[in-house]
Amino acid sequence: MSKLKIAGLNLDIVWKNKEQNFSKIEQEFSETEADIFLLPEMFSTGFCMEADEVADRNLETLTWMKSFVKSKNAAIAGSASVEENGNFYNRFYFVFPDGNFEYYDKRHLFSYSGEDKIYTAGTERKIIEYKGFKILLQVCFDLRFPVFSRNQDDYDAILYVANWPQSRVEAWKSLLKARSIENQAFLFGLNRIGTDDYNLEYEESSLVYFPDGREISERKNNAVFSEWDLEELKEFRSKFPFLAERDAFEIKIN
């Protein structure tokens, strides 16, 4: 399969209420068909630093995601606060239609909010394969670190999920476009909307890019849609083989 349809949800997350968020997502996507359903960072609770209160200890969010993919016969992706072996993680799940899953633990924790004092940083860069596409998983603050996301000719697309506030949204918009262009990859950056309990406001700012810098999405209500064509990407890279001239380097994770 050379095409992939993605539906992302600009979710106004209900603070610390998993069941209400699950219900809202089901309602918003009730009539939607896609290959991947994409949800924001910590979509089941909001970007909450009270991890001891909100973190999944019994795979609550993952269990719901598995139920969702079964009902849709599609994949779903988004991050959640998770407790494991006494540590908390901002974990980006990618759940396949058959219920199998992979995950990426957020590497760059947002010290400005104290996330690094509460959550444990991931140690692995994660690329998953789905329907012929190789996809890099990234979370919010990771966007500011281009070395970590540098395409070493090992992926076709990037998924960024975020809670990126309006006060810094111009950086979000600019960096998403840059990451797509410099890595010659499809990119879907999904942000939340609304206001959280820290009084941070989030404007609608989800964006999808083709690697020539074009924004390629459609919007309907709170959903953002995009269809990616792998053959179109290969033709573009063949015509402009800039990745072949990239600098060689090794990523070392401390």
C-alpha positions, 0 to 999 in steps of 0.5 A: 500500500502506497497511501496512508490516510491520517485523521488527527483530533484537535482535542480540548482535553478534560483535565484528569478525566480519562473516561470523559476524554475517551468518550469525547474521542469516540464521539468526534471520530464516530463517523470518521474513517482513516488508517491512523487516528492521531491524538495529542500528548497526554490526551487522556489527562492533559499535560499534568505534572501530578503524575502520582495522581493521573498516571496509568498503573493498569494500562487504562489508556492502552486498553481503551486504545486497543478497544478503539482500533478493534472497532475501527480496524485502524491504528491509533497513536497518542501519548499518555502518562504511565507508571512502570516499575516505580517510574513515570513516563510520557509514553507515545503508544502506536497501536496497530489494528490487531491490538499489537503495539509499540511505544516511544518514551519521550526523550526530551522532557520539558524542564521549564514545566518541571517535567524532568523532575517527575517523569523519566526520559526515554532512551530509545529513538523509535521508528515504526512500520505501518502499511509500507511507511516508516514513521518516527514517533516524537513528542512535543519538546522533542521538536526543538532538537533537530539532531535527535530527529535527523533522518538518516534515510531510515524513515518516511514520515514523522508524527509529533503530538503535543500540548504546545501553548499559544504563548509559544505557538510561532515556534511550534509552527516554524519548527514543524515546517523546518523538520519536514523540509530538512528531513524530506519527510511527511510530517503531522504535528498535532496539538491540543486546543482549549485551556488547561488547569494551569491556565495555559491556552492552546490555539488550533495549530495542528499542521501537516507538511509535505517535504517541499514546505507545502501544508497538506491537510483538510479540516472538518470540525475539530478533525485534521485530515491528510493523505500521504502518498509514498510514491510521491515522496520517493519521486520527490526525494529522487528529484532532490536527493539532498539527504545523500549529502547529509553530515554523518554523526552519531546520536549518543543518548546520555 
